[in-house]
Amino acid sequence: MKTPESSYLPLDLDEALRVFDRLQLEGGDLGARYWEKIADLVKDADSYRVRALSAEMKLERIRALVSY
């Protein structure tokens, strides 16, 4: 079984966010708002991923303590 520590690979979102910025500039008013929201969703998803992995690691530590 993979541990949370071994499954965490930090994501570099810089390139994706640059593409979203470019698409915002090319998209006009409605397109810009759309790509801005997509960029926000991607950033939020990464933040939630990090929080979930942290919670999983804490849970594994608690399980290890309880099992002894």
C-alpha positions in Angstrom: 0.0 0.0 0.0 1.3 3.4 -0.9 1.8 5.8 2.0 0.5 9.4 1.6 4.1 10.6 1.8 5.1 8.6 -1.2 2.0 9.5 -3.2 2.5 13.2 -2.8 4.1 14.8 -5.9 3.9 18.6 -5.8 2.3 20.0 -8.9 3.8 22.9 -10.8 0.8 24.8 -12.0 2.8 27.7 -13.5 2.5 26.6 -17.1 -1.2 25.9 -16.9 -1.8 29.2 -15.2 0.2 31.0 -17.9 -2.0 29.3 -20.6 -5.2 30.3 -18.7 -3.9 33.9 -18.6 -3.2 33.9 -22.3 -6.7 32.5 -23.0 -8.2 35.2 -20.8 -6.5 37.8 -22.9 -7.8 36.2 -26.1 -11.3 35.4 -24.9 -13.0 38.8 -24.7 -15.1 39.6 -21.7 -17.0 36.4 -21.4 -14.0 34.2 -22.3 -11.8 36.0 -19.9 -14.2 35.5 -17.0 -14.6 31.8 -18.0 -10.8 31.1 -18.0 -10.3 33.1 -14.8 -12.8 30.8 -13.1 -11.1 27.7 -14.5 -7.8 29.0 -13.2 -9.4 29.5 -9.8 -10.8 26.0 -9.8 -7.4 24.5 -10.7 -5.7 26.4 -7.8 -8.4 25.4 -5.4 -8.2 21.8 -6.4 -4.5 21.8 -5.8 -5.0 23.4 -2.4 -7.6 20.8 -1.4 -5.4 18.0 -2.6 -2.6 19.2 -0.3 -5.0 19.5 2.6 -6.4 16.0 1.9 -2.9 14.4 1.8 -2.0 16.2 5.0 -5.1 14.8 6.7 -4.4 11.4 5.4 -0.9 11.4 6.8 -2.2 12.5 10.2 -4.8 9.8 10.2 -2.1 7.2 9.4 0.0 8.4 12.3 -3.0 8.1 14.6 -3.8 4.6 13.4 -0.1 3.6 14.0 -0.4 4.9 17.6 -3.7 3.2 18.3 -2.6 -0.1 16.8 0.3 -0.5 19.4 
